[in-house]
Amino acid sequence: MTFTYTKDQAMAVLTPRERDVMQYVVRGTANKVIASELGVSQRTIEAHRARIFQKLKVRNAVELAGQVMMSLHEPQPH
């Protein structure tokens, strides 16, 4: 069984730390730099990126950035 999410619902499945990492990723920040900024290992960042891509069903950082931009420009229901 597969589920489809709206973009807002998809973003909601990310943990707070995954959202932190996502902000760096969409800006094109290297894993090594993200790891240093957040005080974790580069492998931890690689794991976060993999989970983010999986949860949001994207294959790379460019698709992730596109999805984030689209979610920012979607009209919100009233």
Number of C-alpha atoms within 10 A of each C-alpha: 2 4 4 7 12 9 15 13 11 15 18 12 14 17 13 10 12 18 16 14 21 24 15 15 20 18 11 12 13 12 19 14 13 21 17 12 10 13 9 12 13 17 12 12 24 16 12 20 19 15 15 25 17 12 13 19 13 16 12 15 17 14 15 19 18 13 17 18 12 12 16 12 8 10 8 8 4 3
